[in-house]
Amino acid sequence: MKRDFIGTVEVKAGRIFLVGSKSDLVDLRQAVSFVPGMGNGTYEVYAVFKHVPGHGERIVKVEVEFISDEEIQFLEKEYSDVSMQY
């Protein structure tokens, strides 16, 4: 399995929408929408590749990384003495 950076996505209104085409923007019932973990910002997008028998190497999933492992490690150190309540 291989994971490659393919670009970024910017979130400005606190919500991200995934649509199949520009025409789907008119009817958002055809979209997936969610609030990213850290709110507005620019997030990295990665493609995950795998070998598919009879088809070769193909993208099998696309990942948007809202919080990197490095950021989590930093936050663990920064807030190690803080108790979070939900």
HELIX and SHEET records of a PDB file:
HELIX    1   1 LYS A   22  LEU A   25  5                                   4    
HELIX    2   2 LEU A   28  GLN A   30  5                                   3    
HELIX    3   3 ASP A   69  GLU A   78  1                                  10    
SHEET    1   A 3 LYS A   2  VAL A  11  0                                        
SHEET    2   A 3 GLY A  41  VAL A  52 -1                                        
SHEET    3   A 3 GLY A  56  GLU A  65 -1                                        
SHEET    1   B 2 ILE A  16  LEU A  18  0                                        
SHEET    2   B 2 VAL A  32  PHE A  34 -1                                        
END                                                                             
